[in-house]
Amino acid sequence: AAGVIQSPRHLIKEKRETATLKCYPIPRHDTVYWYQQGPGQDPQFLISFYEKMQSDKGSIPDRFSAQQFSDYHSELNMSSLELGDSALYFCASSSQGSHYEQYFGPGTRLTVT
Amino acid sequence: AQKITQTQPGMFVQEKEAVTLDCTYDTSDPSYGLFWYKQPSSGEMIFLIYQGSYDQQNATEGRYSLNFQKARKSANLVISASQLGDSAMYFCAMREGGGGATNKLIFGTGTLLAVQP
């Protein structure tokens, strides 16, 4: 079965640089979520999109932005990167027909040096 | 206030034995969903099982079952016949509301399970 695809899987950036993470949800899933998981921590919700519209917002820094495109893929844009942004970034997708069970992608491991 | 509580930071279990991972939750919303995820050392987050607040029966998925006690607000994960590959971090998570725009998951702090041969 098709799963959530994230790219890149690993990313190394320097402080103050920008990064773009991409997510391709499971086909026919209508909702995409972004989570951030710091080292040794549980995932924290950042933002979500339903049918290409922002549906909820969590603890996402103002330096971050995200959008969902017409083909339902989503991108998380991160600017002025800080050392504390180093984390595992997950994208998840769900659909109404499956009780909104969220299926996670493999994650993008971002390291800021 | 902590919405999802996992009180066991780490647990050991012998191979082929059953193990119960504890999870309690707090919500005033009558409609909610409870999830368990497995995160191996490789980092991916694997969906295991889901329980809706209105589900009459406890959820089961293969060797995984969810012991849902609504009055006690607990949703413990039971893994039967543990295997070495079950060694991982396990997260309990909750979605408040029955679905729709507010579907974000709130996670517990996780339980690190080690299966011993």
gemmi code that builds the backbone of each chain (N, CA, C; Angstrom):
import gemmi

chains = {
    "A": [
        ("ALA", (0.845, -1.195, 0.000), (0.000, 0.000, 0.000), (0.881, 1.247, 0.000)),
        ("ALA", (0.392, 2.282, -0.664), (1.162, 3.512, -0.735), (1.236, 4.146, 0.641)),
        ("GLY", (2.399, 4.745, 0.938), (2.578, 5.424, 2.214), (2.865, 6.892, 1.991)),
        ("VAL", (3.000, 7.625, 3.064), (3.366, 9.032, 2.990), (4.848, 9.129, 2.594)),
        ("ILE", (5.113, 10.011, 1.659), (6.484, 10.191, 1.189), (6.992, 11.549, 1.644)),
        ("GLN", (8.193, 11.561, 2.183), (8.808, 12.821, 2.593), (10.176, 12.942, 1.943)),
        ("SER", (10.496, 14.153, 1.560), (11.841, 14.404, 1.040), (12.310, 15.785, 1.476)),
        ("PRO", (13.624, 15.941, 1.676), (14.602, 14.852, 1.721), (14.502, 14.067, 3.027)),
        ("ARG", (15.197, 12.977, 3.133), (15.188, 12.212, 4.377), (16.152, 12.812, 5.397)),
        ("HIS", (17.216, 13.398, 4.912), (18.198, 14.037, 5.788), (18.573, 15.373, 5.170)),
        ("LEU", (18.791, 16.361, 6.047), (19.126, 17.696, 5.577), (20.036, 18.351, 6.596)),
        ("ILE", (21.126, 18.883, 6.109), (22.049, 19.606, 6.977), (22.129, 21.037, 6.488)),
        ("LYS", (21.859, 21.977, 7.397), (21.872, 23.393, 7.060), (22.673, 24.154, 8.109)),
        ("GLU", (23.099, 25.326, 7.747), (23.778, 26.185, 8.711), (22.779, 27.194, 9.280)),
        ("LYS", (23.161, 27.747, 10.403), (22.310, 28.770, 11.033), (22.018, 29.881, 10.034)),
        ("ARG", (20.798, 30.381, 10.114), (20.312, 31.495, 9.293), (19.988, 31.090, 7.851)),
        ("GLU", (20.222, 29.838, 7.503), (19.838, 29.381, 6.166), (18.346, 29.043, 6.135)),
        ("THR", (17.867, 28.712, 4.944), (16.478, 28.293, 4.783), (16.425, 26.830, 4.373)),
        ("ALA", (15.285, 26.209, 4.642), (15.086, 24.799, 4.275), (13.650, 24.611, 3.829)),
        ("THR", (13.455, 23.708, 2.894), (12.119, 23.349, 2.429), (11.954, 21.846, 2.506)),
        ("LEU", (10.955, 21.423, 3.252), (10.645, 20.007, 3.393), (9.379, 19.707, 2.598)),
        ("LYS", (9.384, 18.562, 1.928), (8.246, 18.202, 1.098), (7.551, 16.948, 1.615)),
        ("CYS", (6.249, 16.904, 1.375), (5.435, 15.786, 1.838), (4.417, 15.433, 0.766)),
        ("TYR", (4.322, 14.148, 0.463), (3.327, 13.645, -0.484), (2.421, 12.674, 0.278)),
        ("PRO", (1.168, 13.072, 0.516), (0.292, 12.242, 1.357), (-0.143, 10.977, 0.635)),
        ("ILE", (-0.743, 10.087, 1.386), (-1.316, 8.881, 0.814), (-2.424, 9.301, -0.151)),
        ("PRO", (-2.505, 8.697, -1.323), (-3.553, 9.084, -2.281), (-4.951, 9.047, -1.664)),
        ("ARG", (-5.721, 10.063, -1.971), (-7.110, 10.230, -1.516), (-7.222, 10.634, -0.049)),
        ("HIS", (-6.111, 10.877, 0.600), (-6.166, 11.471, 1.935), (-6.357, 12.975, 1.793)),
        ("ASP", (-7.274, 13.543, 2.595), (-7.636, 14.942, 2.415), (-6.980, 15.879, 3.425)),
        ("THR", (-6.272, 15.332, 4.405), (-5.678, 16.160, 5.449), (-4.200, 15.832, 5.624)),
        ("VAL", (-3.396, 16.872, 5.725), (-1.957, 16.727, 5.937), (-1.581, 17.460, 7.222)),
        ("TYR", (-0.691, 16.850, 7.981), (-0.228, 17.413, 9.244), (1.292, 17.455, 9.251)),
        ("TRP", (1.835, 18.439, 9.952), (3.275, 18.514, 10.190), (3.529, 18.468, 11.695)),
        ("TYR", (4.506, 17.650, 12.078), (4.925, 17.536, 13.470), (6.442, 17.695, 13.560)),
        ("GLN", (6.872, 18.195, 14.693), (8.295, 18.342, 14.969), (8.642, 17.514, 16.201)),
        ("GLN", (9.662, 16.675, 16.084), (10.082, 15.862, 17.216), (11.543, 16.159, 17.544)),
        ("GLY", (11.776, 16.866, 18.631), (13.129, 17.147, 19.082), (13.760, 15.900, 19.679)),
        ("PRO", (15.060, 15.907, 19.857), (15.769, 14.730, 20.400), (15.198, 14.314, 21.751)),
        ("GLY", (14.825, 13.045, 21.870), (14.299, 12.520, 23.121), (12.941, 13.053, 23.525)),
        ("GLN", (12.231, 13.661, 22.602), (10.920, 14.250, 22.935), (9.808, 13.589, 22.138)),
        ("ASP", (8.584, 13.910, 22.530), (7.446, 13.424, 21.759), (7.151, 14.415, 20.637)),
        ("PRO", (6.482, 13.964, 19.595), (6.158, 14.858, 18.472), (5.225, 15.985, 18.908)),
        ("GLN", (5.497, 17.167, 18.377), (4.668, 18.338, 18.646), (4.024, 18.805, 17.346)),
        ("PHE", (2.727, 19.050, 17.414), (1.972, 19.473, 16.231), (2.382, 20.876, 15.796)),
        ("LEU", (2.590, 21.043, 14.496), (2.936, 22.356, 13.964), (1.760, 22.992, 13.234)),
        ("ILE", (1.249, 22.286, 12.230), (0.220, 22.868, 11.379), (-0.447, 21.761, 10.583)),
        ("SER", (-1.695, 22.023, 10.131), (-2.385, 21.039, 9.314), (-3.168, 21.729, 8.212)),
        ("PHE", (-3.465, 20.958, 7.167), (-4.225, 21.447, 6.027), (-5.305, 20.427, 5.684)),
        ("TYR", (-6.496, 20.960, 5.429), (-7.607, 20.134, 4.973), (-8.057, 20.668, 3.625)),
        ("GLU", (-8.019, 19.821, 2.627), (-8.420, 20.230, 1.272), (-7.737, 21.544, 0.875)),
        ("LYS", (-6.454, 21.600, 1.133), (-5.577, 22.698, 0.706), (-5.751, 23.991, 1.492)),
        ("MET", (-6.594, 23.970, 2.513), (-6.749, 25.141, 3.371), (-6.169, 24.825, 4.753)),
        ("GLN", (-5.497, 25.808, 5.344), (-4.980, 25.603, 6.690), (-6.143, 25.321, 7.631)),
        ("SER", (-6.056, 24.231, 8.377), (-7.162, 23.852, 9.244), (-6.856, 24.016, 10.720)),
        ("ASP", (-5.595, 23.974, 11.096), (-5.239, 24.120, 12.501), (-3.781, 24.529, 12.578)),
        ("LYS", (-3.458, 25.216, 13.646), (-2.096, 25.702, 13.820), (-1.669, 25.437, 15.249)),
        ("GLY", (-0.464, 24.913, 15.384), (0.056, 24.628, 16.721), (1.228, 25.525, 17.037)),
        ("SER", (2.240, 24.945, 17.616), (3.401, 25.715, 18.064), (4.410, 25.909, 16.935)),
        ("ILE", (3.953, 26.487, 15.857), (4.829, 26.715, 14.709), (5.425, 28.114, 14.797)),
        ("PRO", (6.757, 28.219, 14.740), (7.388, 29.545, 14.813), (6.983, 30.403, 13.617)),
        ("ASP", (7.035, 31.705, 13.809), (6.709, 32.624, 12.716), (7.700, 32.484, 11.560)),
        ("ARG", (8.874, 31.956, 11.825), (9.890, 31.761, 10.774), (9.523, 30.604, 9.843)),
        ("PHE", (8.534, 29.829, 10.250), (8.112, 28.684, 9.440), (6.802, 29.027, 8.735)),
        ("SER", (6.645, 28.507, 7.550), (5.374, 28.606, 6.852), (5.142, 27.304, 6.111)),
        ("ALA", (3.905, 27.062, 5.774), (3.585, 25.829, 5.060), (2.407, 26.067, 4.152)),
        ("GLN", (2.284, 25.213, 3.164), (1.127, 25.270, 2.290), (0.885, 23.897, 1.685)),
        ("GLN", (-0.336, 23.736, 1.201), (-0.695, 22.515, 0.498), (-1.091, 22.905, -0.916)),
        ("PHE", (-0.597, 22.164, -1.865), (-0.779, 22.508, -3.263), (-1.969, 21.757, -3.879)),
        ("SER", (-2.258, 22.107, -5.146), (-3.432, 21.527, -5.807), (-3.337, 20.010, -5.936)),
        ("ASP", (-2.126, 19.477, -5.981), (-1.980, 18.016, -6.073), (-1.905, 17.379, -4.682)),
        ("TYR", (-2.206, 18.148, -3.654), (-2.272, 17.736, -2.257), (-0.915, 17.564, -1.572)),
        ("HIS", (0.187, 17.720, -2.316), (1.440, 17.657, -1.603), (1.617, 18.936, -0.785)),
        ("SER", (2.424, 18.855, 0.238), (2.613, 19.979, 1.132), (4.092, 20.277, 1.294)),
        ("GLU", (4.383, 21.528, 1.562), (5.764, 21.932, 1.809), (5.838, 22.759, 3.085)),
        ("LEU", (6.855, 22.496, 3.859), (7.139, 23.250, 5.070), (8.394, 24.064, 4.805)),
        ("ASN", (8.259, 25.375, 4.844), (9.366, 26.270, 4.584), (9.867, 26.852, 5.904)),
        ("MET", (11.163, 26.755, 6.082), (11.774, 27.169, 7.348), (12.876, 28.170, 7.033)),
        ("SER", (12.789, 29.347, 7.624), (13.795, 30.376, 7.344), (14.540, 30.741, 8.631)),
        ("SER", (15.649, 31.435, 8.435), (16.484, 31.877, 9.569), (16.678, 30.745, 10.582)),
        ("LEU", (17.146, 29.637, 10.079), (17.260, 28.442, 10.904), (18.128, 28.677, 12.135)),
        ("GLU", (17.693, 28.070, 13.220), (18.403, 28.141, 14.493), (18.838, 26.742, 14.907)),
        ("LEU", (19.822, 26.676, 15.801), (20.295, 25.372, 16.251), (19.150, 24.542, 16.841)),
        ("GLY", (18.229, 25.213, 17.519), (17.102, 24.528, 18.151), (16.093, 23.958, 17.178)),
        ("ASP", (16.239, 24.275, 15.899), (15.335, 23.708, 14.890), (15.755, 22.302, 14.495)),
        ("SER", (16.914, 21.878, 14.949), (17.371, 20.518, 14.654), (16.392, 19.526, 15.261)),
        ("ALA", (15.802, 18.711, 14.422), (14.747, 17.802, 14.878), (14.373, 16.876, 13.744)),
        ("LEU", (13.489, 15.949, 14.082), (12.876, 15.074, 13.089), (11.520, 15.684, 12.749)),
        ("TYR", (11.286, 15.950, 11.482), (10.039, 16.560, 11.050), (9.208, 15.508, 10.317)),
        ("PHE", (8.024, 15.285, 10.875), (7.124, 14.304, 10.298), (5.983, 14.988, 9.572)),
        ("CYS", (5.608, 14.387, 8.468), (4.367, 14.699, 7.814), (3.454, 13.487, 8.002)),
        ("ALA", (2.187, 13.730, 8.234), (1.214, 12.649, 8.354), (0.000, 13.008, 7.508)),
        ("SER", (-0.748, 11.990, 7.104), (-1.972, 12.258, 6.360), (-3.090, 11.375, 6.880)),
        ("SER", (-4.306, 11.817, 6.633), (-5.466, 11.060, 7.087), (-6.642, 11.361, 6.177)),
        ("SER", (-7.688, 10.570, 6.330), (-8.915, 10.831, 5.585), (-10.106, 10.576, 6.483)),
        ("GLN", (-11.189, 11.240, 6.155), (-12.394, 11.115, 6.967), (-12.882, 9.683, 6.989)),
        ("GLY", (-12.671, 8.984, 5.883), (-13.193, 7.631, 5.789), (-12.501, 6.631, 6.686)),
        ("SER", (-11.373, 6.988, 7.257), (-10.631, 6.036, 8.105), (-10.523, 6.570, 9.520)),
        ("HIS", (-11.583, 7.223, 10.015), (-11.606, 7.743, 11.385), (-10.457, 8.710, 11.652)),
        ("TYR", (-9.957, 9.303, 10.594), (-8.858, 10.247, 10.735), (-7.640, 9.616, 11.411)),
        ("GLU", (-7.427, 8.346, 11.180), (-6.178, 7.729, 11.613), (-5.041, 8.378, 10.838)),
        ("GLN", (-4.060, 8.814, 11.548), (-2.961, 9.527, 10.917), (-1.804, 8.571, 10.635)),
        ("TYR", (-1.416, 8.542, 9.371), (-0.287, 7.727, 8.953), (0.895, 8.649, 8.693)),
        ("PHE", (1.996, 8.310, 9.334), (3.160, 9.176, 9.279), (4.120, 8.765, 8.172)),
        ("GLY", (4.789, 9.758, 7.617), (5.884, 9.496, 6.714), (7.136, 9.129, 7.499)),
        ("PRO", (8.219, 8.816, 6.801), (9.448, 8.385, 7.463), (10.180, 9.504, 8.180)),
        ("GLY", (9.779, 10.751, 7.910), (10.411, 11.887, 8.579), (11.591, 12.453, 7.814)),
        ("THR", (11.844, 13.719, 8.048), (13.051, 14.390, 7.555), (13.866, 14.797, 8.766)),
        ("ARG", (15.087, 14.305, 8.822), (15.960, 14.661, 9.940), (16.753, 15.898, 9.553)),
        ("LEU", (16.441, 17.013, 10.199), (17.112, 18.285, 9.935), (18.162, 18.545, 11.004)),
        ("THR", (19.353, 18.801, 10.548), (20.437, 19.172, 11.456), (20.899, 20.570, 11.091)),
        ("VAL", (20.873, 21.462, 12.065), (21.326, 22.834, 11.861), (22.656, 23.003, 12.595)),
        ("THR", (23.677, 23.423, 11.844), (25.021, 23.551, 12.454), (25.438, 25.016, 12.542)),
    ],
    "B": [
        ("ALA", (-2.196, 21.524, 31.441), (-2.311, 20.219, 32.097), (-1.967, 19.120, 31.095)),
        ("GLN", (-1.246, 18.127, 31.585), (-0.859, 17.018, 30.729), (-2.102, 16.283, 30.264)),
        ("LYS", (-2.250, 16.110, 28.986), (-3.452, 15.466, 28.474), (-3.254, 13.972, 28.286)),
        ("ILE", (-2.040, 13.571, 27.982), (-1.723, 12.157, 27.812), (-0.574, 11.833, 28.756)),
        ("THR", (-0.757, 10.839, 29.570), (0.257, 10.473, 30.547), (0.691, 9.033, 30.349)),
        ("GLN", (1.969, 8.868, 30.135), (2.555, 7.533, 30.082), (3.548, 7.481, 31.234)),
        ("THR", (3.245, 6.694, 32.237), (4.016, 6.721, 33.477), (5.223, 5.793, 33.465)),
        ("GLN", (5.364, 4.992, 32.422), (6.471, 4.038, 32.359), (7.514, 4.529, 31.359)),
        ("PRO", (8.590, 5.145, 31.818), (9.600, 5.615, 30.862), (10.245, 4.454, 30.113)),
        ("GLY", (10.415, 3.311, 30.806), (11.029, 2.154, 30.171), (10.494, 0.870, 30.763)),
        ("MET", (10.473, -0.171, 29.926), (10.013, -1.469, 30.392), (10.816, -2.573, 29.728)),
        ("PHE", (10.965, -3.682, 30.466), (11.593, -4.882, 29.920), (10.545, -5.985, 29.866)),
        ("VAL", (10.656, -6.834, 28.860), (9.774, -7.998, 28.782), (10.555, -9.131, 28.142)),
        ("GLN", (10.274, -10.330, 28.570), (10.912, -11.502, 27.977), (10.210, -11.838, 26.664)),
        ("GLU", (11.015, -12.286, 25.734), (10.467, -12.720, 24.446), (9.353, -13.745, 24.686)),
        ("LYS", (8.287, -13.632, 23.902), (7.121, -14.513, 23.908), (6.142, -14.211, 25.049)),
        ("GLU", (6.483, -13.306, 25.951), (5.546, -12.932, 27.001), (4.706, -11.745, 26.540)),
        ("ALA", (3.601, -11.516, 27.257), (2.753, -10.359, 26.984), (3.220, -9.178, 27.832)),
        ("VAL", (2.951, -7.983, 27.331), (3.334, -6.770, 28.058), (2.232, -5.734, 27.897)),
        ("THR", (2.011, -4.959, 28.953), (1.013, -3.893, 28.926), (1.701, -2.554, 29.123)),
        ("LEU", (1.451, -1.655, 28.187), (1.980, -0.298, 28.270), (0.841, 0.631, 28.678)),
        ("ASP", (1.063, 1.408, 29.727), (-0.008, 2.210, 30.295), (-0.153, 3.569, 29.618)),
        ("CYS", (-1.399, 4.026, 29.550), (-1.696, 5.347, 29.015), (-2.971, 5.849, 29.665)),
        ("THR", (-2.908, 7.018, 30.259), (-4.123, 7.672, 30.743), (-4.248, 9.008, 30.038)),
        ("TYR", (-5.467, 9.482, 29.940), (-5.720, 10.700, 29.189), (-6.700, 11.584, 29.937)),
        ("ASP", (-6.748, 12.822, 29.511), (-7.642, 13.775, 30.150), (-8.296, 14.630, 29.075)),
        ("THR", (-9.601, 14.608, 29.017), (-10.331, 15.442, 28.082), (-11.746, 15.625, 28.576)),
        ("SER", (-12.334, 16.763, 28.233), (-13.733, 17.003, 28.561), (-14.618, 16.830, 27.334)),
        ("ASP", (-13.992, 16.543, 26.212), (-14.731, 16.344, 24.964), (-15.281, 14.920, 24.955)),
        ("PRO", (-16.580, 14.742, 24.730), (-17.138, 13.384, 24.731), (-16.714, 12.563, 23.523)),
        ("SER", (-16.241, 13.240, 22.498), (-15.826, 12.555, 21.286), (-14.322, 12.716, 21.111)),
        ("TYR", (-13.628, 11.616, 21.063), (-12.171, 11.668, 20.922), (-11.676, 10.340, 20.378)),
        ("GLY", (-10.435, 10.334, 19.972), (-9.813, 9.115, 19.479), (-8.474, 8.900, 20.154)),
        ("LEU", (-8.148, 7.660, 20.350), (-6.889, 7.298, 21.008), (-6.064, 6.428, 20.061)),
        ("PHE", (-4.795, 6.702, 20.013), (-3.902, 6.047, 19.064), (-2.657, 5.542, 19.793)),
        ("TRP", (-2.097, 4.479, 19.254), (-0.778, 4.030, 19.672), (0.123, 3.956, 18.443)),
        ("TYR", (1.341, 4.478, 18.642), (2.350, 4.438, 17.588), (3.615, 3.787, 18.131)),
        ("LYS", (4.342, 3.136, 17.228), (5.618, 2.516, 17.546), (6.708, 3.284, 16.808)),
        ("GLN", (7.766, 3.644, 17.516), (8.884, 4.334, 16.882), (10.170, 3.562, 17.145)),
        ("PRO", (10.619, 2.773, 16.166), (11.891, 2.065, 16.334), (13.059, 3.053, 16.319)),
        ("SER", (14.242, 2.514, 16.572), (15.421, 3.390, 16.631), (15.689, 4.067, 15.288)),
        ("SER", (15.168, 3.513, 14.222), (15.357, 4.118, 12.900), (14.557, 5.413, 12.739)),
        ("GLY", (13.582, 5.634, 13.615), (12.914, 6.929, 13.654), (11.516, 7.020, 13.086)),
        ("GLU", (11.120, 6.087, 12.229), (9.787, 6.234, 11.644), (8.705, 6.024, 12.691)),
        ("MET", (7.541, 6.564, 12.455), (6.409, 6.501, 13.372), (5.372, 5.570, 12.750)),
        ("ILE", (5.171, 4.423, 13.364), (4.327, 3.379, 12.787), (3.010, 3.315, 13.534)),
        ("PHE", (1.904, 3.500, 12.820), (0.573, 3.422, 13.418), (0.271, 1.975, 13.795)),
        ("LEU", (-0.193, 1.777, 15.027), (-0.496, 0.425, 15.501), (-1.987, 0.165, 15.633)),
        ("ILE", (-2.690, 1.061, 16.339), (-4.065, 0.746, 16.692), (-4.805, 2.033, 17.057)),
        ("TYR", (-6.115, 2.009, 16.825), (-6.976, 3.172, 17.086), (-8.215, 2.734, 17.876)),
        ("GLN", (-8.620, 3.602, 18.814), (-9.854, 3.374, 19.578), (-10.650, 4.661, 19.619)),
        ("GLY", (-11.875, 4.617, 19.144), (-12.751, 5.768, 19.225), (-13.501, 5.784, 20.543)),
        ("SER", (-13.850, 6.970, 21.009), (-14.482, 7.074, 22.327), (-15.851, 6.414, 22.365)),
        ("TYR", (-16.490, 6.281, 21.218), (-17.813, 5.666, 21.188), (-17.780, 4.194, 20.796)),
        ("ASP", (-16.576, 3.692, 20.553), (-16.477, 2.275, 20.180), (-16.851, 1.405, 21.380)),
        ("GLN", (-17.715, 0.435, 21.126), (-18.195, -0.415, 22.203), (-17.196, -1.498, 22.580)),
        ("GLN", (-16.425, -1.926, 21.604), (-15.483, -3.007, 21.864), (-14.053, -2.487, 21.831)),
        ("ASN", (-13.192, -3.171, 22.574), (-11.779, -2.824, 22.544), (-11.191, -3.151, 21.180)),
        ("ALA", (-10.337, -2.257, 20.697), (-9.717, -2.466, 19.393), (-8.649, -3.551, 19.470)),
        ("THR", (-8.542, -4.313, 18.389), (-7.488, -5.311, 18.282), (-6.919, -5.260, 16.869)),
        ("GLU", (-5.603, -5.470, 16.775), (-4.920, -5.531, 15.485), (-3.796, -6.541, 15.633)),
        ("GLY", (-4.063, -7.766, 15.226), (-3.033, -8.790, 15.329), (-2.621, -9.020, 16.776)),
        ("ARG", (-1.341, -8.855, 17.070), (-0.846, -9.063, 18.441), (-1.093, -7.866, 19.350)),
        ("TYR", (-1.650, -6.793, 18.793), (-1.903, -5.585, 19.578), (-3.380, -5.511, 19.967)),
        ("SER", (-3.628, -5.163, 21.196), (-4.986, -4.888, 21.627), (-4.961, -3.686, 22.559)),
        ("LEU", (-6.066, -3.003, 22.580), (-6.160, -1.794, 23.391), (-7.165, -2.053, 24.504)),
        ("ASN", (-6.732, -1.954, 25.743), (-7.598, -2.139, 26.900), (-8.172, -0.759, 27.257)),
        ("PHE", (-9.364, -0.493, 26.726), (-9.990, 0.817, 26.846), (-10.939, 0.810, 28.037)),
        ("GLN", (-10.626, 1.618, 29.046), (-11.492, 1.760, 30.212), (-11.891, 3.225, 30.299)),
        ("LYS", (-13.051, 3.519, 29.731), (-13.481, 4.893, 29.545), (-13.665, 5.619, 30.862)),
        ("ALA", (-14.272, 4.970, 31.838), (-14.540, 5.628, 33.121), (-13.241, 5.992, 33.833)),
        ("ARG", (-12.225, 5.194, 33.630), (-10.918, 5.449, 34.247), (-10.026, 6.282, 33.352)),
        ("LYS", (-10.495, 6.585, 32.155), (-9.724, 7.354, 31.175), (-8.350, 6.716, 30.956)),
        ("SER", (-8.408, 5.436, 30.687), (-7.159, 4.751, 30.373), (-7.284, 3.990, 29.068)),
        ("ALA", (-6.180, 3.864, 28.368), (-6.148, 3.206, 27.063), (-4.821, 2.463, 26.954)),
        ("ASN", (-4.723, 1.386, 27.680), (-3.459, 0.654, 27.734), (-3.274, -0.231, 26.515)),
        ("LEU", (-2.051, -0.303, 26.026), (-1.715, -1.164, 24.890), (-1.195, -2.498, 25.413)),
        ("VAL", (-1.761, -3.571, 24.909), (-1.301, -4.910, 25.263), (-0.666, -5.533, 24.028)),
        ("ILE", (0.574, -5.953, 24.188), (1.270, -6.662, 23.114), (1.414, -8.114, 23.566)),
        ("SER", (0.846, -9.015, 22.799), (0.936, -10.429, 23.163), (2.136, -11.058, 22.466)),
        ("ALA", (2.665, -12.117, 23.064), (3.767, -12.882, 22.456), (4.859, -11.956, 21.918)),
        ("SER", (5.489, -11.218, 22.806), (6.489, -10.219, 22.400), (7.589, -10.842, 21.540)),
        ("GLN", (8.039, -10.044, 20.584), (9.124, -10.441, 19.697), (10.263, -9.439, 19.824)),
        ("LEU", (11.462, -9.884, 19.465), (12.621, -8.995, 19.573), (12.391, -7.710, 18.769)),
        ("GLY", (11.699, -7.833, 17.653), (11.427, -6.667, 16.819), (10.449, -5.684, 17.429)),
        ("ASP", (9.854, -6.034, 18.554), (8.945, -5.102, 19.239), (9.713, -4.071, 20.050)),
        ("SER", (11.001, -4.258, 20.214), (11.810, -3.288, 20.969), (11.762, -1.943, 20.257)),
        ("ALA", (11.241, -0.942, 20.940), (11.038, 0.375, 20.335), (10.459, 1.322, 21.380)),
        ("MET", (10.302, 2.574, 20.978), (9.563, 3.549, 21.775), (8.110, 3.480, 21.351)),
        ("TYR", (7.204, 3.507, 22.325), (5.782, 3.452, 22.039), (5.116, 4.715, 22.570)),
        ("PHE", (4.376, 5.373, 21.676), (3.687, 6.603, 22.038), (2.180, 6.385, 22.014)),
        ("CYS", (1.538, 6.899, 23.051), (0.083, 6.998, 23.100), (-0.278, 8.410, 22.674)),
        ("ALA", (-1.336, 8.557, 21.915), (-1.724, 9.881, 21.433), (-3.244, 10.006, 21.433)),
        ("MET", (-3.711, 11.232, 21.504), (-5.147, 11.485, 21.535), (-5.517, 12.565, 20.537)),
        ("ARG", (-6.648, 12.374, 19.898), (-7.249, 13.398, 19.056), (-8.543, 13.803, 19.735)),
        ("GLU", (-8.697, 15.080, 20.032), (-9.942, 15.549, 20.625), (-10.925, 15.881, 19.520)),
        ("GLY", (-12.172, 15.592, 19.754), (-13.171, 15.849, 18.734), (-13.356, 14.625, 17.865)),
        ("GLY", (-14.466, 14.588, 17.164), (-14.776, 13.413, 16.358), (-14.156, 13.434, 14.987)),
        ("GLY", (-13.448, 14.461, 14.674), (-12.850, 14.553, 13.352), (-13.179, 15.904, 12.751)),
        ("GLY", (-12.660, 16.149, 11.594), (-12.873, 17.451, 10.988), (-11.636, 18.297, 11.080)),
        ("ALA", (-11.803, 19.555, 11.273), (-10.668, 20.465, 11.182), (-9.666, 20.275, 12.305)),
        ("THR", (-10.119, 19.921, 13.479), (-9.206, 19.814, 14.620), (-8.829, 18.354, 14.833)),
        ("ASN", (-7.895, 17.887, 14.048), (-7.509, 16.487, 14.133), (-6.126, 16.277, 14.687)),
        ("LYS", (-5.516, 17.343, 15.185), (-4.136, 17.201, 15.636), (-4.041, 16.180, 16.758)),
        ("LEU", (-2.909, 15.514, 16.809), (-2.658, 14.532, 17.856), (-1.818, 15.160, 18.956)),
        ("ILE", (-2.173, 14.810, 20.187), (-1.373, 15.179, 21.355), (-0.747, 13.895, 21.855)),
        ("PHE", (0.565, 13.899, 21.986), (1.298, 12.691, 22.335), (1.694, 12.663, 23.799)),
        ("GLY", (1.820, 11.442, 24.312), (2.456, 11.247, 25.601), (3.965, 11.260, 25.433)),
        ("THR", (4.658, 11.074, 26.535), (6.120, 11.140, 26.510), (6.774, 9.836, 26.077)),
        ("GLY", (5.969, 8.802, 25.924), (6.485, 7.558, 25.383), (6.981, 6.577, 26.434)),
        ("THR", (6.985, 5.302, 26.043), (7.546, 4.219, 26.854), (8.525, 3.445, 25.994)),
        ("LEU", (9.737, 3.310, 26.467), (10.760, 2.564, 25.740), (10.705, 1.099, 26.161)),
        ("LEU", (10.331, 0.243, 25.224), (10.190, -1.181, 25.498), (11.401, -1.934, 24.989)),
        ("ALA", (11.969, -2.758, 25.835), (13.081, -3.624, 25.451), (12.652, -5.072, 25.634)),
        ("VAL", (12.704, -5.840, 24.552), (12.351, -7.254, 24.594), (13.637, -8.054, 24.705)),
        ("GLN", (13.697, -8.878, 25.736), (14.907, -9.652, 25.996), (14.739, -11.095, 25.538)),
        ("PRO", (15.797, -11.660, 24.922), (15.687, -13.056, 24.459), (15.696, -14.032, 25.619)),
    ],
}
model = gemmi.Model(1)
for chain_id, residues in chains.items():
    chain = gemmi.Chain(chain_id)
    for i, (resn, *xyz) in enumerate(residues, 1):
        res = gemmi.Residue()
        res.name, res.seqid = resn, gemmi.SeqId(i, " ")
        for name, pos in zip(("N", "CA", "C"), xyz):
            atom = gemmi.Atom()
            atom.name, atom.element = name, gemmi.Element(name[0])
            atom.pos, atom.b_iso = gemmi.Position(*pos), 0.0
            res.add_atom(atom)
        chain.add_residue(res)
    model.add_chain(chain)
structure = gemmi.Structure()
structure.add_model(model)
structure.setup_entities()
